Amino acid sequence: MKTRLTTITVTLALAIAAQASFAHDDHAHAHDNEAIGKPGTATATTRTVNVNMTDNMRFTPSNIVAKQGETIRFVIKNSGGIKHEFVLGTEKELKEHYEVMKKNPEMEHSDPNMITLAGGQTGEVVWQFTKAGKIDFACLQPGHYDAGMKGKVAVAKGKAVASAEPDTHEHKH
């Protein structure tokens, strides 16, 4: 009896582990942080960029300029009535994640490169851009990416320098 109970316990544990593995594979969060940067800290923030999300499936602004090494505090506002997301990533990552989201539209996220907001909510993402190049962002709610709800951060080569000059790319409400 004891051997049978042990066998059942081990079998159950393996089944649960396999299920967890499949669930994780179904929504892989293999972020290429080398390509897009890394989570920033609020104390290292060099500036704030306000981003508005609307039910017209647009981000304002949709094109943002950053400097290599800069840490930006994105204040994201969903001024629409439906749920939207702001997700930083490579175009490849965003497309892969979008396909998963279409199959699992109620999936919840807690990664530092993204935020999901219900209509009327505001939140923030603090991100450090460690490499020069183009980083994409998008809303991955089903139908939103296909409708054009995406944008780009152009990261210029060089070191970030705090500037007293007004930032013409910042959008204020």
C-alpha positions in Angstrom: 0.0 0.0 0.0 2.8 2.4 0.9 4.6 1.7 -2.4 1.4 2.3 -4.4 0.8 5.6 -2.6 4.4 6.7 -3.3 4.0 5.8 -6.9 0.7 7.8 -7.2 2.3 10.8 -5.5 5.4 10.7 -7.8 3.1 10.3 -10.9 1.0 13.2 -9.8 4.0 15.4 -9.1 5.4 14.6 -12.6 2.0 15.3 -14.2 1.8 18.6 -12.5 5.4 19.5 -13.5 4.7 18.6 -17.1 1.5 20.6 -17.1 3.3 23.6 -15.7 6.0 23.2 -18.4 3.5 23.1 -21.2 1.7 26.2 -19.8 5.0 28.1 -19.7 5.9 27.0 -23.2 2.4 28.2 -24.4 3.3 31.7 -23.2 7.0 31.9 -23.4 8.5 35.2 -22.1 11.8 34.8 -23.8 12.6 38.5 -23.9 15.7 39.5 -25.7 16.7 42.1 -23.1 20.1 42.4 -24.8 18.4 43.9 -27.8 15.8 46.1 -26.1 17.6 47.1 -22.9 16.7 46.4 -19.3 14.3 47.4 -16.5 15.2 50.8 -15.2 15.1 52.2 -11.7 13.1 55.3 -10.8 16.1 57.0 -9.3 18.1 56.7 -12.6 15.3 58.2 -14.7 16.5 61.0 -17.0 13.1 62.0 -18.3 9.4 61.2 -18.4 7.5 60.5 -21.6 3.7 60.5 -21.5 2.1 58.0 -23.8 -1.6 57.9 -24.5 -3.5 54.8 -25.7 -6.9 55.2 -27.4 -9.7 53.0 -28.8 -8.7 54.3 -32.2 -5.9 51.8 -31.9 -3.1 54.4 -31.7 -0.4 55.4 -29.4 0.4 59.1 -29.0 3.3 59.6 -29.6 4.0 56.6 -31.7 7.6 57.6 -32.4 9.9 58.3 -29.5 13.6 59.2 -29.5 16.0 58.1 -26.8 19.7 58.0 -26.2 21.8 54.9 -25.5 22.1 54.5 -21.8 19.0 56.7 -21.1 16.4 55.6 -18.5 12.9 56.7 -19.4 9.8 56.7 -17.2 6.9 56.0 -19.5 3.6 57.3 -18.0 1.0 55.3 -19.9 -2.6 56.4 -20.0 -5.4 54.4 -21.5 -7.9 57.2 -22.4 -10.1 54.6 -24.2 -12.9 52.5 -22.8 -11.4 49.0 -23.5 -8.2 47.2 -22.3 -4.9 48.2 -23.9 -1.3 47.3 -23.4 2.1 49.0 -23.8 4.7 46.3 -24.5 8.4 47.0 -25.4 10.2 44.4 -27.5 11.7 43.4 -30.7 9.3 43.2 -33.7 9.8 39.4 -33.7 9.0 39.1 -30.0 5.9 41.3 -30.3 4.6 39.3 -33.3 5.2 35.9 -31.4 3.6 37.2 -28.2 0.6 38.6 -30.2 -0.1 35.2 -31.7 -0.2 33.7 -28.2 -2.5 36.6 -27.0 -4.9 35.9 -29.8 -5.3 32.3 -28.4 -5.3 33.5 -24.8 -6.9 37.0 -24.7 -7.4 37.1 -20.9 -3.7 36.3 -20.2 -2.2 38.5 -17.4 1.3 39.9 -17.5 3.7 41.1 -14.9 6.9 41.7 -16.9 8.8 45.0 -16.4 8.7 45.8 -20.1 4.9 45.9 -20.3 1.8 47.2 -18.7 -1.9 46.3 -19.3 -4.5 49.0 -18.4 -8.3 49.0 -18.3 -10.0 52.0 -19.8 -9.3 55.2 -17.9 -6.3 53.8 -16.0 -2.7 55.1 -15.9 0.4 53.2 -15.1 4.1 53.4 -15.8 7.1 51.4 -17.3 10.6 52.5 -16.4 13.1 51.3 -19.0 16.8 51.7 -19.7 17.9 51.7 -23.3 21.3 50.0 -23.3 21.9 49.6 -27.1 21.5 51.9 -30.0 18.9 50.9 -32.6 15.2 50.5 -33.0 12.9 49.1 -30.2 9.3 48.5 -31.0 6.3 48.8 -28.7 2.7 47.6 -29.3 -0.6 46.7 -27.8 -1.0 42.9 -28.0 -4.7 42.7 -27.2 -6.4 40.6 -29.9 -7.0 42.7 -33.0 -5.1 45.8 -31.8 -1.7 45.0 -33.3 -3.3 44.2 -36.6 -5.2 47.5 -36.5 -1.9 49.4 -36.2 -1.5 49.9 -32.5 2.3 50.0 -32.5 5.2 52.4 -32.3 9.0 52.7 -32.2 11.7 54.0 -30.0 14.7 55.2 -32.0 17.7 54.9 -29.7 20.6 57.1 -30.8 24.2 55.9 -30.2 26.1 57.7 -27.4 25.6 58.4 -23.8 22.5 59.9 -22.3 23.0 63.4 -20.9 20.4 65.1 -18.7 19.3 68.3 -20.5 17.6 71.4 -19.4 16.2 71.9 -22.9 12.6 71.0 -23.4 11.9 67.6 -25.0 9.9 68.1 -28.1 9.0 64.4 -28.2 7.3 64.4 -24.8 3.5 64.5 -25.0 1.7 66.2 -22.1 -2.0 66.1 -21.2 
